[in-house]
Amino acid sequence: METAAAATLSPELQAFVSHLQVERRLAARTLAMYTEALLRLQAYAQADGVLLAQATPLHLRHWVGQLRRRGLAPRSIAIALAAWRGLFRWWGRQGVVQANPVDGIRPPKAPKPLPKALAVEQAMALADHPGAITDPVVAGRANTPALAARDAAIVELLYGSGLRIAELLGLDIAAHTDAAGWVDLPDATAHVLGKGSKRRSVPVGRSALAALQAWLALRPQLAAAGERALFVSQRGTRLVPNQLRSRLKDQARRAGVPTAVHPHMLRHSFASHLLQSSGDLRAVQELLGHASISTTQVYTKLDFQHLAKVYDAAHPRAKRRPPAR
């Protein structure tokens, strides 16, 4: 098959690329990937002696099979199919073809990467890091006791209650009719608005309650008058995701956690560690607010991965023997 560097598109295919560039205004990177996919399609058709306008679903399935045999990743095959489908759809509007032979052809499913969770020791080191209060500078900005207390409460809620970043930043200082969420300190419960505008309540542990009380005592030093947000920035208004990510990443670095920590990693850690300790998948599903148990089941794989590492490190039969000569 001709390579992308050596081949050129036929005038018919080049007209489609021009349509994508001028009328659809595709980004340069997307346009390059579509062009490469069309070059492959053209080469497959030429190799099989098939006029592209007369290609059938059988031809297209055969060519997708060739992509798989060449080792293309599922995502790359999906991009190729999108380009091919778009070409025949465009030809259909022009009356060149009567039906789209790509319709109904799906790319292979890409394996879903496992969520990244911290080890228990790493999560505890992050939550207990004493420098959170004593360090004078965090993420290039002054670190006051109020900011340090806020960050400590945030870590405790993310890891201790498994909140999403939007759920945490949507919390208000008290319940009211327009509140997306709030924390009921006497009841040790956080009420949040999750995905799909679904409300749920999750328990708040002792460490998180203590951290929240410490933050609330200092919050008036930062919060603007009338600000309802539980977590505020130095400007006194509701904290935004980028500010939180920056502070958390820097705090994790100073705590000696050897990985880039983001808020959702603490949610993954909450779920993984809770499942390791309890084995109760349904309870973890409820606490995370997952609509489907299949979404939560990914943490069983993380749990098994953890057990496998323990086995590899500790069991004498797990150690590899040198090959016999």
Number of C-alpha atoms within 10 A of each C-alpha: 11 13 11 15 8 7 14 17 17 11 9 10 18 14 12 19 22 13 14 18 15 10 9 10 12 15 10 10 9 15 17 13 15 23 21 21 22 25 23 23 22 21 20 21 19 13 11 10 9 14 10 17 15 12 16 15 15 11 18 21 15 13 18 23 12 14 19 16 9 9 10 13 14 16 13 16 20 19 17 23 23 16 24 22 17 17 20 23 20 16 18 15 10 10 10 13 17 14 14 20 21 23 14 8 14 13 18 13 10 10 7 7 7 12 15 17 21 21 14 13 10 18 24 14 16 26 23 14 17 13 14 25 18 12 15 14 12 21 13 10 10 12 17 18 18 20 24 22 22 24 23 27 24 25 21 26 26 23 25 25 24 28 26 24 19 15 19 28 22 23 23 21 17 14 15 11 5 7 17 19 26 23 24 17 14 7 9 14 17 21 20 27 21 20 13 7 9 10 13 15 19 19 18 21 14 12 14 23 21 15 19 25 15 17 23 18 11 17 21 14 14 16 20 17 9 8 15 19 22 24 28 21 18 16 10 18 18 20 18 15 13 9 11 18 16 15 18 23 19 15 25 22 14 18 20 12 18 11 11 11 22 17 22 19 20 26 24 24 25 25 27 27 20 19 21 17 9 10 14 11 18 15 15 22 19 16 18 23 23 15 13 11 14 10 11 22 15 15 25 16 14 22 19 12 13 15 13 13 11 12 14 14 11 11 9 9 9 13 11 8 7 6 5 4 3
